[in-house]
Amino acid sequence: MNIKPIAVGLVFCVGMGLALKSWLLGIMFGIIFYVALNEAEKKKQI
């Protein structure tokens, strides 16, 4: 299990939550960013 996408997604989630003053939007953006990074990592491995 690669920890990098999880860490970046979590940092992005907290950062967006603080910047937008909306934790729900921050979590949504964090999940989207995590999924995008995870897909990019999978494509690199193939």
Secondary structure, 3 states (H helix, E strand, C coil): CCCHHHHHHHHHHHHHHHHHCCHHHHHHHHHHHHHHHHHHHHHHHC
